[in-house]
Amino acid sequence: MQNRQWKLISRPVGLVKRSDFEFVATPVGEPGPGEVLVKVQYISLDPAMRGWLNDSPSYIPPVGLGEVMRAGGIGAVVASNAPSLAVGDTVTGLTGVQEYAIFNAGAINTLLMMKVDPQLAPLPRYLGALGLTGISAYFGLLDICAPKQGETVVVSGAAGAVGSVAGQIAKIKGCRVVGIAGGPEKCRYLVDELGFDAAIDYKNEDVRAGLEKHCPRGVDVYFDNVGGDILDLVLEQIARNARISICGAISQYNNLETVQGPKNYLSLLLNHARMEGFVVFDYAARTGEALKDLRGWVAEGKIKPREDVVEGIDTFPETLNKLFTGENFGKLVIKVAAA
């Protein structure tokens, strides 16, 4: 059997190009003792993947030249040398952008590898609201920002995978929620389908005016996925004792020049506010806590997940760029085998 893989061959400048990767076919490996072979069915696409391509210090080593592109995924066990997993079991983990992956089953029930029930939810959902995406939204909002009933919560990248879940959790907690997204269709989705109280279209509206209109008492909590100019505009509007969670900075990941930091950071001082960054792996020991609540909220219809599925592993470079051009709705995934 052959395993089709995307390997990194050059460091991208700006948006990724197909020529930054090599699409190869190699023999499928055999699992060793304690390992399983997984046939990958869906691959998760996340903004963080762009950062992993840069040869610079981060919370995780960069993808090496010649290595399979790192990515999360979900698939079925097709060969097992581990008593904890049987052929036919479904698992999620860091599969890479390839058709087959070998896992060490010793990592089961951690953020690196989880066994899931395909009967309880569609497989892509375990990469989104019921996976690392949902866990990021859960802890980034509740642990760092601790929103209180009646407070005003602003979420940027609000129609994306993490932002949409974070905003819905804020509504569950009784907050007034304002989303920032690009385009009227996404803004309608936030208000009409997800129940946000208001939405600001950063592509067609004055964001400063929108924040003043929809947050007349200031912003108590800001869940930031984009950084850049929008972060600065929100900093102008924060209330006293505001909390800001830095989940990502998608506006900066393809920056051809120096990354733009916040200009209005003195607003934190003046308003006795706090801004804190995090990565989901900080909460590895508390995964079960998040998933219990997320499963319940999804089952009750309080969180309405949305997956944006693109078919075919051969589409990988172009599909990854959808995250940075604002084309995706909700959680972006690749269905490995096209229909």
C-alpha positions, 0 to 999 in steps of 0.5 A: 500500500502507498501512503500519499504525504505532503512534505515541507521542502521550503520555508514559505514567505507570506501565504503558502504555495504548492511549491513549498511542499512536495506531494509524495507517495511512500510505502505504508509503514508497519506498526511496531510493539505498542503502536497502531496504524491509522487510516486517516479520514479527516485532517484538521486545518488550523491557523497555528500550522502557518507558525509551525512552518517558520524556523523560529522559536515557539511553543513547539518545534517547527516542521523540519524540511523534508518532514511530513507537514504536521496536522491533527487528524482523525481516522480508523485503526487498521492494524494494531500491536497495542492491547488498548486499541483494536482494529476498527477503533477511531482515534484523533491525534497528530496524524500529519497531512498524509493518508496513513499514520502510526501512533504510539498507543501509550499516548491514548487519552491525552491531548496527543491521542484520543479514542472517540465514538463515531456513532455519537458525532460526525468525525469532523466534529471531533476535530472542531467543537469536540476536539482541540478547537473546542478545548481552546475556546473553553479554557481560553474564555472560562479559565483566563477571562472568567466572564460573569453574567451580564458582562460584554464579551467581544470575540474576533475571528468570531465565525471561525472554529475557535471564535464561534465556540468561544462566543457561544460559551459566553452566551451560555454564561449569560454574557452580551456577546459581540462578534467581529467577522468579515462579510455580511454573510458571516455576521448574519450567521453569528447573530441569526444562527449562533445567537450573538447579540451583535456583529461587526463586519470589519471588511465593510464597517468602521470597527471603532464605531461598531465597538462604541455602538455595541459596547457602550459600557466598554468591553469586559472580556476580549477573546482575540484570534486576530491581533493587529489593528483590531486588537488595538481598537478593542484596547481603546474600548476596554472597561475597568478590570477587563480580561483579554485572552490571546488565542491567536493572531491570524492577521500576523501569521503571513506578515512579510515584515515585523509582527505588529504588536499592540500600540495601545497596551497602556490601556491595560495600565489605565484600566487595571486590565489583564492580557494573557496568552495561552496554548491548548496544551497548557490544559492537557491535564484538564481535557476531560473537564472541558469535553464533558461540558462541551459534549453536554452543550452540543447535545442540548443545542446550546453550541451549534458546531459548523464544519467546512469540509473540503474534499481531497488531500491533494488540495492541502496548500490551497485549502490551508490558505482559506484560513488566511483569506477568510473563506472558511466558515467554522472548522476547516477540515480536509476529507482525505479521500475525495468522493 
